[in-house]
Amino acid sequence: MREITKEWVFKAEGDFRSAEALLYQIEIPEIDTACFHCQQCAEKYVKAFLVEHDVGFPRYHDLVRLLGLCLTVDESFEKIRDNLRRLENYGVIIRYPD
Protein backbone atom coordinates (compact mmCIF):
# COMPACT_ATOMS: atom_id res chain seq x y z
CA MET A 1 0.00 0.00 0.00
CA ARG A 2 1.31 3.44 -0.90
CA GLU A 3 2.11 5.93 1.87
CA ILE A 4 -0.57 8.39 0.77
CA THR A 5 -3.13 5.58 0.82
CA LYS A 6 -2.06 4.68 4.35
CA GLU A 7 -2.65 8.30 5.37
CA TRP A 8 -6.21 8.18 4.00
CA VAL A 9 -6.83 4.87 5.80
CA PHE A 10 -5.41 6.28 9.04
CA LYS A 11 -7.80 9.24 8.82
CA ALA A 12 -10.74 6.92 8.03
CA GLU A 13 -9.95 4.75 11.03
CA GLY A 14 -9.83 7.85 13.21
CA ASP A 15 -13.36 8.71 12.14
CA PHE A 16 -14.47 5.15 12.88
CA ARG A 17 -12.97 5.29 16.38
CA SER A 18 -14.62 8.67 16.95
CA ALA A 19 -18.01 7.27 15.95
CA GLU A 20 -17.56 4.32 18.29
CA ALA A 21 -16.58 6.58 21.17
CA LEU A 22 -19.56 8.87 20.59
CA LEU A 23 -21.93 5.92 20.63
CA TYR A 24 -20.51 3.70 23.34
CA GLN A 25 -18.07 5.52 25.58
CA ILE A 26 -20.15 8.42 26.81
CA GLU A 27 -23.21 8.54 29.02
CA ILE A 28 -25.49 10.20 26.45
CA PRO A 29 -24.70 9.02 22.90
CA GLU A 30 -24.08 11.73 20.29
CA ILE A 31 -25.90 9.98 17.47
CA ASP A 32 -25.84 12.82 14.91
CA THR A 33 -22.12 13.38 15.33
CA ALA A 34 -21.41 9.64 15.29
CA CYS A 35 -23.31 9.37 11.99
CA PHE A 36 -21.24 12.24 10.60
CA HIS A 37 -18.05 10.38 11.48
CA CYS A 38 -19.42 7.21 9.83
CA GLN A 39 -20.00 9.16 6.62
CA GLN A 40 -16.52 10.65 6.86
CA CYS A 41 -15.02 7.20 7.45
CA ALA A 42 -16.70 5.78 4.35
CA GLU A 43 -15.69 8.78 2.26
CA LYS A 44 -12.04 8.50 3.29
CA TYR A 45 -11.92 4.75 2.64
CA VAL A 46 -13.41 5.30 -0.83
CA LYS A 47 -10.85 8.02 -1.50
CA ALA A 48 -8.07 5.75 -0.22
CA PHE A 49 -9.13 3.16 -2.80
CA LEU A 50 -9.09 5.78 -5.54
CA VAL A 51 -5.68 7.09 -4.48
CA GLU A 52 -4.25 3.57 -4.38
CA HIS A 53 -5.46 3.00 -7.95
CA ASP A 54 -4.26 6.39 -9.28
CA VAL A 55 -7.79 7.61 -9.95
CA GLY A 56 -8.04 11.35 -9.49
CA PHE A 57 -11.14 12.80 -7.88
CA PRO A 58 -12.55 16.31 -7.48
CA ARG A 59 -12.80 17.83 -4.03
CA TYR A 60 -16.38 16.94 -3.22
CA HIS A 61 -18.11 14.77 -0.66
CA ASP A 62 -20.70 13.05 -2.84
CA LEU A 63 -20.28 9.36 -2.00
CA VAL A 64 -22.35 8.14 -4.95
CA ARG A 65 -20.29 10.19 -7.42
CA LEU A 66 -17.10 8.86 -5.82
CA LEU A 67 -18.56 5.37 -6.14
CA GLY A 68 -18.85 5.94 -9.88
CA LEU A 69 -15.10 6.48 -10.00
CA CYS A 70 -14.49 3.31 -7.98
CA LEU A 71 -16.63 1.35 -10.42
CA THR A 72 -14.20 2.19 -13.22
CA VAL A 73 -11.63 0.09 -11.34
CA ASP A 74 -13.74 -2.56 -9.62
CA GLU A 75 -17.37 -3.31 -10.48
CA SER A 76 -17.94 -5.05 -7.14
CA PHE A 77 -18.29 -1.59 -5.57
CA GLU A 78 -21.84 -1.65 -6.94
CA LYS A 79 -22.72 -3.82 -3.92
CA ILE A 80 -22.28 -0.89 -1.54
CA ARG A 81 -24.22 1.73 -3.53
CA ASP A 82 -27.26 1.65 -1.23
CA ASN A 83 -25.10 1.89 1.88
CA LEU A 84 -23.21 4.89 0.52
CA ARG A 85 -26.46 6.54 -0.51
CA ARG A 86 -27.77 6.15 3.07
CA LEU A 87 -24.61 7.63 4.55
CA GLU A 88 -24.50 10.55 2.13
CA ASN A 89 -26.87 12.83 4.04
CA TYR A 90 -24.88 12.48 7.23
CA GLY A 91 -22.00 14.46 5.73
CA VAL A 92 -23.87 17.76 5.76
CA ILE A 93 -27.62 17.70 6.33
CA ILE A 94 -27.66 16.08 9.77
CA ARG A 95 -25.05 18.50 11.07
CA TYR A 96 -27.41 21.48 11.10
CA PRO A 97 -30.91 22.14 12.45
CA ASP A 98 -33.77 22.22 9.94
C-alpha positions as CSV (number, residue, x, y, z in Angstrom):
1,M,0.0,0.0,0.0
2,R,1.3,3.4,-0.9
3,E,2.1,5.9,1.9
4,I,-0.6,8.4,0.8
5,T,-3.1,5.6,0.8
6,K,-2.1,4.7,4.4
7,E,-2.6,8.3,5.4
8,W,-6.2,8.2,4.0
9,V,-6.8,4.9,5.8
10,F,-5.4,6.3,9.0
11,K,-7.8,9.2,8.8
12,A,-10.7,6.9,8.0
13,E,-10.0,4.7,11.0
14,G,-9.8,7.8,13.2
15,D,-13.4,8.7,12.1
16,F,-14.5,5.1,12.9
17,R,-13.0,5.3,16.4
18,S,-14.6,8.7,17.0
19,A,-18.0,7.3,15.9
20,E,-17.6,4.3,18.3
21,A,-16.6,6.6,21.2
22,L,-19.6,8.9,20.6
23,L,-21.9,5.9,20.6
24,Y,-20.5,3.7,23.3
25,Q,-18.1,5.5,25.6
26,I,-20.1,8.4,26.8
27,E,-23.2,8.5,29.0
28,I,-25.5,10.2,26.5
29,P,-24.7,9.0,22.9
30,E,-24.1,11.7,20.3
31,I,-25.9,10.0,17.5
32,D,-25.8,12.8,14.9
33,T,-22.1,13.4,15.3
34,A,-21.4,9.6,15.3
35,C,-23.3,9.4,12.0
36,F,-21.2,12.2,10.6
37,H,-18.0,10.4,11.5
38,C,-19.4,7.2,9.8
39,Q,-20.0,9.2,6.6
40,Q,-16.5,10.6,6.9
41,C,-15.0,7.2,7.4
42,A,-16.7,5.8,4.3
43,E,-15.7,8.8,2.3
44,K,-12.0,8.5,3.3
45,Y,-11.9,4.8,2.6
46,V,-13.4,5.3,-0.8
47,K,-10.9,8.0,-1.5
48,A,-8.1,5.7,-0.2
49,F,-9.1,3.2,-2.8
50,L,-9.1,5.8,-5.5
51,V,-5.7,7.1,-4.5
52,E,-4.2,3.6,-4.4
53,H,-5.5,3.0,-8.0
54,D,-4.3,6.4,-9.3
55,V,-7.8,7.6,-10.0
56,G,-8.0,11.4,-9.5
57,F,-11.1,12.8,-7.9
58,P,-12.6,16.3,-7.5
59,R,-12.8,17.8,-4.0
60,Y,-16.4,16.9,-3.2
61,H,-18.1,14.8,-0.7
62,D,-20.7,13.1,-2.8
63,L,-20.3,9.4,-2.0
64,V,-22.4,8.1,-4.9
65,R,-20.3,10.2,-7.4
66,L,-17.1,8.9,-5.8
67,L,-18.6,5.4,-6.1
68,G,-18.9,5.9,-9.9
69,L,-15.1,6.5,-10.0
70,C,-14.5,3.3,-8.0
71,L,-16.6,1.3,-10.4
72,T,-14.2,2.2,-13.2
73,V,-11.6,0.1,-11.3
74,D,-13.7,-2.6,-9.6
75,E,-17.4,-3.3,-10.5
76,S,-17.9,-5.0,-7.1
77,F,-18.3,-1.6,-5.6
78,E,-21.8,-1.6,-6.9
79,K,-22.7,-3.8,-3.9
80,I,-22.3,-0.9,-1.5
81,R,-24.2,1.7,-3.5
82,D,-27.3,1.7,-1.2
83,N,-25.1,1.9,1.9
84,L,-23.2,4.9,0.5
85,R,-26.5,6.5,-0.5
86,R,-27.8,6.1,3.1
87,L,-24.6,7.6,4.5
88,E,-24.5,10.5,2.1
89,N,-26.9,12.8,4.0
90,Y,-24.9,12.5,7.2
91,G,-22.0,14.5,5.7
92,V,-23.9,17.8,5.8
93,I,-27.6,17.7,6.3
94,I,-27.7,16.1,9.8
95,R,-25.0,18.5,11.1
96,Y,-27.4,21.5,11.1
97,P,-30.9,22.1,12.4
98,D,-33.8,22.2,9.9
